[in-house]
Amino acid sequence: MDDAKKELVQQWLLKALHDLITARALTHREPVVLDTATYHCQQAAEKALKAFLIFNDCDPERTHDVVRLLDLAAEFEHVFAALRPSGQRLTPLATLYRYPSGVMDPSPEQAEEALIDATVIFEHTVNFLPKDVHPERN
């Protein structure tokens, strides 16, 4: 892998990790901010999958659809197809709570589920990539 591609994959993974860290902080410290936390969960999954796709020389598309990204990733590693239910839960979180609407906040249970879904997708993604592109986790 050339240096430019390696750096791009690392940057996407680091951004994904930062989204996960932010989501955890917003759900586990007072005051909790669940609407923003769930948005960061969706973003973490999206960015991790885009890193995986870039690594595999696949255009990740300009999309927030985690299911679509999982389907693309499944063309390289079939395990991603089994994560579609997580993608279905995460995809709406890209916009659902970002703007004023009838529903302003997810429940604590929904936020925890989003965090689990995002973490599972992130971990699976990182496990299929070489260690030299993994972000440092402090």
N, C-alpha and C positions, 0 to 999 in steps of 0.2 A: 504494500500500500504506500502510495506516495505521501510526502509530508503534508501537503495541502489537504488531502482527503482525511488523513489522520487527525489533523487539527480541527477540521470541520466536524467530524464525528465527535471528538472530545468536547467541542463547544456545545453541540446539541445535548450531549449527555450531562454536561455540567449545568446547563440551563434546566434540564429536567430534574436533576438532583436538587437544585435550588428551589424549584417549585415544590418538590416533596418536602423539603425542610420547612418552607414557608407554610405549607398546608398543616404540617404537624404542629408547628408553633401556634398557628391560629386556632387549632382545635384543642390543644392541651394546656394552654396558658390563659389566664384571665386578663382581660375579658376575651371570651371566645368570639370569633368572627367567622361564622360558619359559611356564609354566602361566599366570601372571598376564598376561604379554605377549599371549598368544593371546586371553585374555578381553577385554583392552582393544581388540584388533583387531576382534572381533565388535561391541563397544560402539561403536567409531568408525563402523563401517558403519551400524549401526542408527540412531544419532543423526543422522548426516548425511542418511540417507533420510527420517527423520522431519522434519527441517528442510525438505527439499524438498517433502514432502507438505503440511506446514503452509503453506508459501508458496503452494501450489496449492489451498488451501482444502479439503484432504482430511484427514479424521480419520486420524491415523497408527496408530490402534489401540494397545492395550496388548499388545504382542507383542515377543518377542525373535527372531522368525522373519524373518531377513533376506530369504529368498526371497519371503515374503509381501509385505514392504515393497517389494522390487524389482518385483513384479507390479503393485502399486498405482502405483508411480512410472512404470512402463511405459505406463500409461494416459495419461500426460501427455507422456512422451518415450520413444519406442520403443527407444532404445539401452539402456535399463535391462534389457530382456528378455535381451539378450546377456550380461548380468552374472550370470545365474542360477547358473552353475557356481561362481562366487565365493561367492554367497549360500549355496549348498549346503554349501560347505566351512566357511563362517563360522558358520552357525546353531548347530551343536552346541557351539561354543566358548563359548556363553553359560553352559553348565553343566558341560561334560565334565570340566574340570580344576579346577573351583572347590571341589569337595568330595572327601574321601578316597574312592578307588575302586581298582579293580585297575590302572588306568593313571593314574599320577600326573603325568607330564610328556609334552608333545609332543616330537618330535625337533626339532633345530635347523632341519631342512629344512621341517618342518610349520610351525614358527613363522615362518620367512621367507616361506613361501607365504601364511600368514594376513596378514602385514604387507603383502605385495604386493596381496592381494585387498582389504584394507581401504583401502589407499591409492588403488587404482583406483576403488573406489566413492566414496570421499570426493572425489577430483578430478573425477570425472564429475558428481557432485552439485553441487559448487561451480561448475562450468562452466555449469550450467543456471540459475544464480541470478544476480541482479544484483550487481554489484561492491560496492554499498553495504551488502550484508549479509555479505560475505566477512570471515572472521576474519583478524586480522593474524597473519602467520607469521614468527616470529623464529627 
